[in-house]
């Protein structure tokens, strides 16, 4: 019986020496989930190209070519009339004019500087003087700046069916 009591004491001591497990872990112990605000069609950020790769993709397209794709970029300008278009930054000072499929949704007017994930069709087009002036007016450009637009220009365009705005 004495050996049983010794064994029991040994077992109790062994069990009581287990390291303490904390129930509340700090944020460093958990992966941080990136939070986005979804607009338009529901998408996720998986498989999105970076703006560097998207710049190369655009350089390989000809006028009237289209390509279904998804990419991440920083917003540099938004339509201040109602959020019906935006421009995003590519590499080498390039930018992409983003419009929304069938004007089915708009974006907040205060998202310049935020990262977005865009899903839809990339294309290259020649934008008329009239369209350039229209977009310049929407962006709040002065009459003097608008008057300086005198020639069509080759632009990178994107028709988004859904996007995520990084919060």
Order of alpha helices (4+ residues) and beta strands (2+ residues): alpha-beta-alpha-beta-beta-beta-beta-alpha-alpha-beta
